[in-house]
Amino acid sequence: MVNGVKFGISTYISHGHKDYGDTLLALMSRQLYLSKQELLDFIDCRMGGEDYVALMQVRGHLV
C-alpha cells in the first residue's frame, strides 16, 4: 500500500534467499519487477521499502 492505495505488486517469502533456488527467485523477481540482484538486495535488507517504492515509481509501476 502506497499513500493509502493498494497495488497488485506482491510475492511471499518466509526465509532468506539462501533457502530458495534460482527458479523461484526468478519468478519472485518478475512478480516484484526487480532484477535478481535487486531482489536479493531487498530480501537481505540492503534495499528498503521506501527505496523499492521509489524504484517502482521511476519504472512506472506505481503512480
VOMARVEX-654236 format. One record per residue: residue in one letter; x, y negated, z negated of N, C-alpha, C in turn. Coordinates in Angstrom, 2 decimals, m for minus. Each point is the difference from the previous one (the first is absolute). Layout:
BEGIN
{'a', {X, Y, Z}, {X, Y, Z}, {X, Y, Z}},
...
***
This chain:
BEGIN
{'m', {0.85, 1.15, 0.00}, {m0.85, m1.15, 0.00}, {0.91, m1.23, 0.00}},
{'v', {m0.28, m0.92, 0.92}, {0.77, m1.23, 0.10}, {m0.98, m1.16, 0.00}},
{'n', {0.18, m0.91, m0.94}, {m0.89, m1.17, m0.13}, {m1.47, 0.42, m0.07}},
{'g', {m0.28, 1.07, m0.70}, {m1.36, 0.47, m0.18}, {m0.58, 0.78, 1.16}},
{'v', {0.80, 0.22, 1.05}, {m0.48, 0.72, 1.18}, {0.69, 1.36, 0.07}},
{'k', {m0.78, 1.07, 0.13}, {0.55, 1.35, 0.10}, {0.30, 0.32, 1.46}},
{'f', {1.20, 0.51, 0.27}, {0.41, 0.36, 1.34}, {0.14, 1.51, 0.10}},
{'g', {m0.06, 0.53, 1.21}, {0.04, 1.44, 0.23}, {1.40, 0.56, 0.11}},
{'i', {0.97, m0.59, m0.67}, {1.37, 0.51, 0.02}, {0.21, 0.76, m1.30}},
{'s', {0.23, 1.31, 0.10}, {0.20, 0.77, m1.23}, {0.69, 1.32, 0.29}},
{'t', {0.58, 0.54, m1.04}, {0.54, 1.35, m0.01}, {0.12, 0.38, m1.47}},
{'y', {0.45, 1.21, m0.29}, {0.13, 0.46, m1.38}, {1.34, 0.68, m0.17}},
{'i', {0.67, m0.32, m1.10}, {1.25, 0.68, m0.34}, {0.03, 0.17, m1.51}},
{'s', {0.40, 1.17, m0.46}, {m0.02, 0.25, m1.44}, {1.38, 0.07, m0.63}},
{'h', {1.05, 0.13, 0.81}, {1.36, 0.10, m0.52}, {0.94, m0.76, 0.91}},
{'g', {1.28, 0.03, m0.29}, {1.00, m0.65, 0.84}, {0.14, 0.70, 1.34}},
{'h', {0.61, m0.69, 0.95}, {0.09, 0.51, 1.37}, {0.82, 1.28, 0.11}},
{'k', {0.82, 0.32, m0.97}, {0.82, 1.21, 0.08}, {m0.85, 1.26, m0.04}},
{'d', {m1.26, m0.12, m0.44}, {m0.91, 1.14, m0.06}, {m0.71, 0.26, 1.32}},
{'y', {0.20, m0.87, 0.99}, {m0.74, 0.09, 1.25}, {0.92, 0.20, 1.18}},
{'g', {m0.48, 0.71, 1.01}, {0.78, 0.24, 1.20}, {m0.18, m1.14, 1.00}},
{'d', {0.80, 0.05, 1.05}, {m0.04, m1.04, 1.03}, {m1.35, m0.11, 0.68}},
{'t', {m0.68, 1.12, 0.19}, {m1.30, m0.03, 0.68}, {m1.02, m0.81, m0.79}},
{'l', {m0.08, 0.25, m1.31}, {m0.94, m0.73, m0.83}, {0.39, m1.47, m0.11}},
{'l', {1.30, m0.28, m0.14}, {0.45, m1.38, m0.08}, {m0.32, m0.76, 1.29}},
{'a', {0.14, 0.66, 1.14}, {m0.33, m0.63, 1.28}, {m1.49, m0.33, 0.07}},
{'l', {m0.84, 0.92, m0.45}, {m1.44, m0.23, m0.01}, {m0.34, m1.19, m0.91}},
{'m', {0.57, 0.00, m1.19}, {m0.27, m1.08, m0.94}, {0.48, m1.35, 0.53}},
{'s', {1.17, m0.02, 0.63}, {0.51, m1.27, 0.53}, {m0.92, m0.53, 1.09}},
{'r', {m0.56, 0.88, 0.83}, {m0.97, m0.45, 1.02}, {m1.27, m0.54, m0.65}},
{'q', {m0.47, 0.66, m1.06}, {m1.21, m0.45, m0.68}, {0.18, m1.38, m0.61}},
{'l', {1.21, m0.29, m0.46}, {0.28, m1.27, m0.66}, {0.62, m1.04, 0.93}},
{'y', {0.17, 0.35, 1.27}, {0.60, m0.91, 0.99}, {1.41, m0.41, m0.38}},
{'l', {0.79, 0.97, m0.47}, {1.38, m0.24, m0.40}, {0.92, 0.93, 0.76}},
{'s', {1.26, m0.40, 0.13}, {1.01, 0.93, 0.50}, {0.29, 0.99, m1.13}},
{'k', {0.69, 1.08, 0.33}, {0.33, 0.98, m1.04}, {0.85, m0.65, m1.09}},
{'q', {0.99, m0.81, 0.39}, {0.86, m0.65, m1.00}, {m0.80, m0.98, m0.86}},
{'e', {m0.92, m0.74, 0.61}, {m0.85, m0.91, m0.79}, {m0.85, 0.79, m0.99}},
{'l', {m0.52, 1.14, 0.42}, {m0.79, 0.84, m0.90}, {0.85, 0.47, m1.18}},
{'l', {1.21, 0.46, 0.28}, {0.88, 0.45, m1.08}, {0.32, m1.15, m0.96}},
{'d', {0.21, m1.19, 0.53}, {0.23, m1.18, m0.85}, {m1.23, m0.28, m0.85}},
{'f', {m1.18, 0.13, 0.57}, {m1.25, m0.24, m0.72}, {m0.18, 1.03, m1.12}},
{'i', {0.22, 1.26, 0.31}, {m0.13, 1.08, m0.98}, {1.00, m0.18, m1.14}},
{'d', {1.22, m0.39, 0.33}, {1.05, m0.16, m1.01}, {m0.01, m1.38, m0.65}},
{'c', {m1.06, m0.78, 0.22}, {m0.20, m1.32, m0.61}, {1.03, m1.04, 0.42}},
{'r', {0.62, 0.18, 1.16}, {0.88, m1.04, 0.54}, {m0.80, m1.00, 0.83}},
{'m', {m1.25, 0.36, 0.34}, {m0.94, m0.91, 0.65}, {m1.21, m0.07, m0.92}},
{'g', {m0.33, m1.19, m0.44}, {m1.13, m0.17, m0.90}, {m1.32, m0.19, 0.74}},
{'g', {m1.07, m0.04, m0.75}, {m1.32, m0.19, 0.58}, {m0.14, m1.29, 0.77}},
{'e', {0.53, m1.09, m0.56}, {m0.06, m1.29, 0.68}, {0.80, 0.03, 1.30}},
{'d', {1.14, 0.69, m0.02}, {0.81, 0.14, 1.22}, {m0.78, 0.77, 1.06}},
{'y', {m0.67, 1.05, m0.42}, {m0.78, 0.82, 0.93}, {m1.13, m0.82, 0.62}},
{'v', {m0.72, m0.75, m0.82}, {m1.10, m0.83, 0.50}, {0.53, m1.02, 1.00}},
{'a', {1.11, m0.65, m0.33}, {0.59, m0.99, 0.91}, {0.39, 0.65, 1.33}},
{'l', {0.58, 1.19, m0.06}, {0.40, 0.71, 1.21}, {m1.22, 0.36, 0.85}},
{'m', {m1.08, 0.45, m0.64}, {m1.22, 0.34, 0.73}, {m0.63, m1.23, 0.63}},
{'q', {0.11, m1.15, m0.66}, {m0.53, m1.24, 0.57}, {0.82, m0.41, 1.22}},
{'v', {1.32, 0.10, m0.10}, {0.87, m0.35, 1.13}, {m0.29, 0.91, 1.19}},
{'r', {m0.24, 1.27, m0.27}, {m0.25, 0.97, 1.07}, {m1.44, m0.01, 0.51}},
{'g', {m0.84, m0.82, m0.62}, {m1.38, m0.15, 0.46}, {m0.97, 1.05, m0.51}},
{'h', {0.39, 0.78, m1.00}, {m0.89, 1.02, m0.55}, {m0.91, m0.57, m1.09}},
{'l', {0.38, m1.13, m0.56}, {m0.81, m0.72, m1.00}, {m0.13, m1.44, 0.46}},
{'v', {m1.13, m0.59, m0.28}, {m0.22, m1.39, 0.41}, {0.39, m0.96, m1.09}},
***
